[in-house]
Amino acid sequence: MQAITPELIRRFDVSGPRYTSYPTADRFVEAFGMDDYVRALEQRRQGPAALALARPLSIYVHLPFCESLCYYCACNKIITKHHERAAPYLALLRREVELHVQHMGRGAAVSQLHLGGGTPTFLSDEELAWLMDLLRSHFTFQDGGEYSIEVDPRTVTAERLESLRQLGFNRLSFGVQDFDPDVQKAVHRVQPAEQVFALVASARRIGFDSVNVDLIYGLPKQNPQSFARTLEQVCELRPDRIALYAYAHLPERFKPQRRIIMIDLPLPDAKVSMLASALKTFMQAGYVYIGMDHFALPEDALAIAKRQGRLHRNFQGYSTQPDCDLVGLGVSAIGKVGATYSQNVKTLDEYQYLIDQGRLPVARGLALSRDDILRRSVIMALMCQGEVLFESIELAHLIDFRQYFAAEMEQMREMQQQGLVSISDSSIQVTPLGWFFVRGVAMVFDKYLQADRTRARFSKII
């Protein structure tokens, strides 16, 4: 495989969506509201009751509270040291769950759960136990599912990890970002490496199926040399999965980032060097490049799913679970039911007001068109399997692929000349080199993006 050099990254790395959905969330409209979402839930319920309940769901719960502010953060969060604020929020979540069950039926199967935030471990063990009991009393959790929680290492002990395992979580994601003390101080997130190493060792002893570590490159005070030390420490830690994200400095959109001193940010060439170094370091350490920002050890379920062509993608990123409806609970949570997407209101006041009115707190969303569904199939095939089989798309959507996508095929031929894809009479195959730039390949089939070419709101594609 051609080496991923800084020169290659500069050549192909442009701004583009992450394609956790298509169309992407920036295309959601306020014209889609609660009534539209209720119709989608009730349509899911229609037909044989056993079939409706057996189709597995994914559930995402947004827990927005954090004790302290991380300056790089672009998430929807509430900064507070008052842990008593969690109890009324959980009461609202209970009512939102009940509203869902009212429209979609009780006992639907669940094969994937993710608690994100914010800081889910802001909640006490008792509150997390209450939340899990709430979900289990309304849904049926399947054996062999993926049940994960995001963990701030500063908020847990080995004993708390033991409690999480007993509650049924089998996957953890630790927010590390960088091990360098100067970088940690610059982003207001100080957590000694020794603490993370001890927690990961405890997670392995306790028996979690998979441990993920999040890293960010492009943070203030980072440089290629300091980040190389962090990469070495991560390889020594050897988590099952690694998520490596580029920091996007958008202080006009995200107020916390205004606390970052611009002069402390690494220059573009340094960011490129850090990314190239990370790709090389992790693959030399035996990690499989899953796609985009994700790496996994060969024996991890995510790497196995990639080898077997079973990768899927949703709002939480790559998944081993089959493509399924996603119910989003809590402020700002995003869901996918049938041919619709929806997103909840973003403020706690709005959320409480709508729940108190007995309304699902949907702020915006989208009902997909036939073209949207077709293009989603193509984009997800590229992002997850690395290939598009013309006949499969033609049979599923009743089109002539080459005719329908004539303009896109012209761009594909250009990418073939650049070594990113291989085109045959029956398919488009992403090459090993192209896999590192797969977002750019998928962007060719994004009708909305091709129409406006306004990409400043997106991060770089790798």
N, C-alpha and C positions, 0 to 999 in steps of 0.2 A: 504494500500500500504506500502511496505517495506520502511523504512526511508532511505533517501539518506544521508549516513554518509560519512565522509572523507575516511573511510576504503573502502567503495564501490567505491568511485571515484578513489582511488589509484589502485584498482583491475582492473577496466574496462577502465580507461581513457588512451588511446594511441593516437598517432598522426594519423590524417586521414583527408581526404578532407571534404569540407563543402557541396559538391554536389549541388551547384547552377546550375550545369550541369553535364551530363555524356555523353561522357568522359569529364574529368575535363580540365580546360584551360591549364594546364601544358602539355597536350597531343597535343595541336595545333601545326601545322607544317607550315613552310614557303612555302612548295610546294603548299599549298592552297593560292590562291591570288585573285586579283580583278576579273579576268575572271570567276573564279569559283563562286564568290559571285554574279556577274551579272547574271550568269545562274540561280542561285537560286531565285533571284528577279524576273526574267522573267518567270520562271516556276510558281511562285506564281501568276503571272498575267494571265497565260493561263487559258482557260476554260471560262465559262460564266462570262462576265464582272461584272455583279451585284454580283455574288458570290465572286469573287476575291476582290472586294472593300468592301464587307460586313464583311468578316472575320476579326475580330478585331486584331489590332496590339498593342504591347507594345512599347513605345519609351523611350530610355534612352539618356539623353544629358549630356556629361561630360564637366564641366566648371572648368578648372584646376587652376584658380588663387586664391591665398591666400595672405593676407597682412602680416602674420607672420607665422613662422614655429613652428608646434607642434612636439616635439622631438620623440614621439612615432609613428608618421604617416608613413604608408607604401603605401599611395595613390600616384597616378601620379599627381603632382602639380607643379605650378610655383609660387615662392614666389616673390611678388613685391608690392610696394605701389603705383605704377603707374596705376591708374584705366583706363587711356586712352588706355591701352593695350587690353582692352576687345573689343573695337569697331572693330579692324581688325579681331579678332578671330570670332566675330559674322558674319562678312562678309563671312568668310570661311565656317562657319556653313550653311549660306544661300545657298552657292554653293553646299555643300554636300547634303543638302535636295533636291535641284533641280536635282542633279544627281540621287538620289534615285527615285524621281518621274518619271524621264525620263525612268527608267527601270521597275518600278512597277505600274505606273499609279497614277493619282492624285485623291485625295479624299478618300483614304483608311480609314476605320473606326479605331479609336483608343479608347481603353478602359482603358489604363494605361499609365501614364507618370511619369517619375522620373527625377529630376534634381539633379545631384550629382557632386562631385568634389574631391579636391579643395573645394572652398566655393562659391556656386551659388549666395549667397547674396553679394558677391564681386561686382556683377553687380548692377547698379543703377536701380531704379524702372522703369525708362524710357527704359533702355536696356532690362530688363526682359519683359516689355510690348511688345517691338519690337520682342523679341524671341517668345513669345506666339502668336503674330499676324502672324509671319512667319509660325509656325507650323499649326495654324488653317487655313491658306490660302492654305496649301498643303494636309492636312489631315482632317478627320471629327471626332471631339471629341464627344463621345457618352455620353448621360446622365447616371448618376449612375456610372461613371468610377472612378478610383483612380488616382488622380493627386497630386503628392507629390513633396516636395522640401526639401533638407537638409539645415538647418539653423545654422549658428554660432551665438550664443546669443550675441556675442560682436558686431555684424554687423547690428542688427535690433532694431527697436523701435516698440511700439504698432502701430504707424502710418504706418510703413513699413509692418507689419503683415496685417493690413487692406488692403493695396495695393495688397499684395499677394492673399488675398481672392478674391478681385475684379477681379484679373487676371484669376481666375478659379481654383486655388489650393485649395484642400479640406483636405489635410493632411500635417502635418509638422513633421520634425524630428530634434530635438535639440541635438547637440553634447555637452554632459555634461561631461562624462568620470569619474569625481570624484568631490565632493564638497569640499574636504579638501584643505585648502590654501597651505599647504606645498607640497602636491602632485601636485597641479596646477603650482606652481613655478618650481618644478622639471621637468615638461614636457613642460614648457613655454606656458601655456594656463591658464591665470588667468581670472576668471569670477565669480564674487560674486554670491552666492546662491540666494540672494535677487533679482538679475537681472533676473535669470531664472524663479523664482516663479512669478514675475510680468509679464513676457512674456507669460508664460503658462496661467495665469489668463486672459490676454488679448486675447489669442487665443481662449479660451472658450467663452469669451464674443462676439467675432467676429463671431463665429459659425463654426470653423473648425470641420470636422467630427471626426478627430482622431489626437492626439498628441503623438509622440514617443520620448523617451529619450534614448540616447546611453550611456552606461556605459562600462568601461574597468576595469578589475581586473588584478593585477600583475604589476602595474605601480611603478616607483620608489617612495620611501617614504611611500608607502601604507603598512598597517599592518591590521590584522583582526579587531582590535579595531577601527581604523580610518575608515575603510571601512564599518563597522557596522553603524557608524554614518551617512555615506553617504546613506546607504540603508534605514535608518529611515527617512532621509530627502526626499528621492525619494518616499517612501510610503506616506509621508505627501503631497508631490506634486501631487501624484496620476495621472500620465499620463495614457493615454488609453493603450499605448503599451510601453514595455521596451525591449531594445536589450542589452544583457550582453555579452561582448566579452572578451576573454582571450588575454592579451598582449603577443605577441611572439617577443622576443628580438633577432633580426637577423641583427646586425649592418654591417655584411659583405655584405648584400644585400640592406639594406636601410640606406643610409648615415646619415639622420637626427638622427637615433638612436645612432650614435656614440657620440652624445652629452650627452647621459644618462650615469651616473656614475654607473658602475656595482654593486658596493657595496651597492647602494641605493635600488636595486631590492629586493623584498621579496623572501624568500627561497621557494622551492617547497611546503613544508608542509603548509606554510602560504597561498600560493595561493589556495591550496586545501581547507583550512579552509574558505577562503573568498568565494569560490564558493559554498560550502555546506551551509554557512550562507545565501548567496543570495537566493538560491533555497528555503530554509526554510522560510526566511523572506517574500519573494514575495508571496508564496502560502498561508502563514498564513494571508497575507493582502488581500487575495481574488483574486489574479491573477491566470489565467489559464496558465499552461505551454504549449505553442504551440508546442515547439520542439526546440532542439538545444539551441540557445541563446535567444529565443523569448518568451515573456510573454505578456498577454493581459487581460484586464478586461473582465468579462463574457459577457457584453453587446456589446463589440467591434466586428466589422465585422469579424476580424481575428479569434476570439474565436468562433463566431457563425459558421464560415466556417469550423472550425475544428470539432465542434459538428456534423455538417451536412455532413461531409466527402467531403467537397468541397475545401480543401486546395490545392494549387498548389505551385510550386517552380520555380524560375527563377534566373537570375543573381543578382536581387535585394533582394533575400531571399524568405520568404513565402509570398504568395499573395492570395487574395480572387478571383482574376480574372481567368477565364478559361485559360488553357494552350494555348498560342498563339505565333506567330512569334514576335521576338523582333528586332527592328532596333536600333542600337547603333550609336550615332552621336558624333563627337568630338574625340580628341586625346585619344588613348588607349581604347575607348569604345568597348564593346563586343556585338555582335548580334547573333541571332538565326533565320534562315529562312529555313523553310522546314527541311530537314535532314542535315543541315550544321550549323557550328558555324564559326564566323569570329571575328577578332579583328583588330582595326585600329592601325596605327603606333603610337609610344609613345612620339615622340618629336614634338614640334610645327614646327620646320624647315621642317621635313619630311612631316608633314601634309600639310603645305602650298605648298610645292613643288608639291606634287601629285595633290592637288586640282587645282593648277595653270595649271597643265597638263591636266585637265579635267578628272581625274581618281579618282575613289573611293579609299580612303586611306587605303586599307586593307593590313596588314602586314603578317598575318598568319591566319590559321583557320583549319577546319577539315570537310571532308565529311564523314558522319557516315555510317558504314557498317551495314548489317542486324543484326549482333550480337550486335553492339553498341546500335541499336534502341531497341532491345529486352531487353538488360540489363538496359537501361535507363528506360524502362517501369517498370521493377521490382524494381529498386532502388527508383524511384519516388513514386511508390505505398507504399513502406515502409516508406519513408521520409514524405509523405503527409497524407496518410490514415492509416498508421500503420498496413497494412495487404496486403498480396498478395493472390489473388484468382487464384488457378491453372487453372481453366477452362477458365477464362477470358484471361489469358496470352496465353494459348494453342490455343484458337480460333483466337486470334488476330495475332499470330505469327506462327501458324501451327507447333507446336512442342509438344513433350511429356515433360512436365515440370520436372518430377522426373528423367527422363532419361537425358535430356539436362543438368540439374543442379545437377547431381549425387554427384559430389565432394562438391558442395556448400551445399547440403542437409545434408551431413555428419557434416559439421560445424554448420549448423542450429540445428542439434540434440544436439550438445555440448552446444550451447547457450540455448536450452530448459532446459537442466540440470542445467544451471546457473540461470534460471528464467527470461531470457530476452525475449524469444519468446515462443509461444505455437503452436505446429504443429498438424493439423488434416488431415483427408483424403482429404480435399478440400482447405486448406489454410495454410498460415503462419501468425500468429497474433503476433504483438509486445505487450508485457505485459505492464502494467502501469510502472513497474520498467524499462523495456527495453526501454520505450519511452525516458528516460533520456540518453540512450546510443545508440540512433537509428542510429547515424552515424556509429558506430561499427558494427551494424547489417547489414547496407547497404553495408559496405566495403566487406563483404563476396562475393557479386556478382560483384565486380569491377575486371574485368579480368586483367586490366593493373596493378592495385595495387597488386593483388595476384601474378602477374608474377615477379615483381621486388622487392617488399617489402621495397623499399626505401622511407621512410615516413618523413624524417627529415625536408622536405620542408613544411610540413603541420602543422597546429596547433593541439592542443589536441582536442579530439572529443567532449568534453563538456567544 
